[in-house]
Amino acid sequence: MSSITTSTVDTPLRRSVARTCDDLAILVLAAVAIIAGLTFRDYGLGWDDYTHAEYADLLLHMYGSGFKDTGALSFANLYMYGGGFDMAAALLHKVIPLELFETRRLLGAVVGIIGLAVTWRLGRRVGGPLAGLAALLLLALCPTFYGHMFMNPKDAPFAVAMVILMLGLVRLAEEYPSPSPRTILIVGLGAGLSLGSRVLGGLALLYALIGFVPLLLQDVRSEGVREAAKRFAHVIYALLPGLVLGYLIMGLIWPWSVIEPGNPFRALTYFSHFFEKPWKEMFDGALVSVPDMPWSYLPTLFALQLPEVLLWLLIAAIAGTLMSLSRRDVTARRKTILLMLTLAAMLPLVIAMVKRPALYNGIRHFVFVTPPMAVLGGLAFAWCINWLRDNGRHWQPVAVAAFMFGLMLPLTEMIRLHPYQYTFFNHIAGTVRGANDLFMLDYWGLAFKQASDRLHEQLDERHEVPPHGRKWKVAVCGPQRPAQVALGPDFTIGWDSHAADFAMTLGEFYCKGLAAPIMVEIKRDDVVFARVYDIRGRSISSLLSIPAP
């Protein structure tokens, strides 16, 4: 992995692989953009969407009032998160003819596509055009990233911000000790967006401190301690304008963080402990309290929810990085870049396994490690093709075919699961069908949108109208406000199943299967994601299969 180049290989049409890979990458981005533009309305609301929209309004009121209205600085616990995405969606909603939550879905798609483009450029910069294309394909066909980018207002934008910062750090390693103005700008932008989205953006400092060790040691050996210290100080000084820019960006999108200098550290302390009343979630077939999840939670879910091709290429890339650290023919800059990428992909998982924080909702809080994982996977694939070029050229088509087959597996499942790609489990897990009784699938409750649409269709086909003088009453087991938005103004919703006309339930373990006629059933791969029951004239005591937390 120390020297990957594909520019000397020609295609049968005498077109350089570099040019072909770049053209294909642009086509992939264009295809994702077209698909996203046609399908973004299909994605429903999650548990947090409505609250995030309220947070955006409070932030905009604060800025509009000249900081007289400071309700945003104490709203729920969201003031400890940045609201950049939420504010951007609220502002965009004012200028485009879409409903607010459709606007949020569209902006999520745009941010996700930016993340794909940056991942491509990062992979290309580190490993060449083939590595860049492979990284782009691996991330675009990573259902965890693709599914979350439409509807996750915190974790998906944070993932994009972190890969922007990683691009800046890689450029910094390449240009050390004289970073260009563009690199300084990218580092500042990435740092501001990352920390302004989640305080976990500070992890990038660990990536840099550890990752730059090989480069700094080489500097000491070749230049001496004093000169190496001067060069390092010069880099820090050169980065100051970027860091000031980053602080301003952080303050703009996360105003609470700059009200007092210590607030980011208070947020870090707050989130290091579980901050809500504990509940239980399904993990490996057992109900486990979220503060008591085992250390195996993340490695198990990543092993079962990453596409197989990305998983195996990632393992190969990590092995290649570790081997490169002891090789004398690998430059210090190269070691630093590979080490930073590996730390970005793996260190957050290792820290979580050791610290054992409360873990819940699958791997959504760790979506930000998928772009560096994809870059490492792209590097491993490019290394394989490069090695075969010199040692067994006739095996190159076999390797490419195997890679394409590996990509087809998640693509097929993504099409089958649409618009619930984020619930993907790979074939090692037996897909969602095999994972259904062992893990949570639609924990966001996205299926309520399709269930609501189908309920409307059923009532229209039957020509049914609400009882005189009131609206339809729906008892809901799942996220309440998203259900209300999806159902519309002709329905009232709540937990109480007494005197309700219909019951809408998620297909998760905490929702009871009811002995009542099923009006609507949302299924993927024979797995029930949501149901709507007709409970008129029936006595249903509760929709929950377990006691409420």
Secondary structure, 3 states (H helix, E strand, C coil): CCCCCCCCCECCCCCEHHHHHHHHHHHHHHHHHHHHHHHHHHCCCCCCHHHHHHHHHHHHHHHHCCCCCCHHHHCCCHHHCCCHHHHHHHHHHCCCCCCHHHHHHHHHHHHHHHHHHHHHHHHHHHHCHHHHHHHHHHHHCCHHHHHHHHHCCCHHHHHHHHHHHHHHHHHHHHHCCCCCHHHHHHHHHHHHHHHHHCHHHHHHHHHHHHHCHHHHHHHHHHHCHHHHHHHHHHHHHHHHHHHHHHHHHHHHHCCHHHHCCCHHHHHHHHHHCCCCCCCEEEECCEEEEHHHCCCCHHHHHHHHHCCHHHHHHHHHHHHHHHHHCCCCCCCHHHHHHHHHHHHHHHHHHHHHHHHCCCCCCCCHHHHHHHHHHHHHHHHHHHHHHHHHHHHCHHHHHHHHHHHHHHHHHHHHHHHHHCCCHHHCCCCCCCHHHHHCCCCCCCCCCCHHHHHHHHHHHHHHHHCCCCCCCCCEEEEEECCHHHHHHHHCCCEEEECCCCCCCEEEEECCCCECCCCCCEEEEEEECCEEEEEEEECCCCCCCCCECCCCC
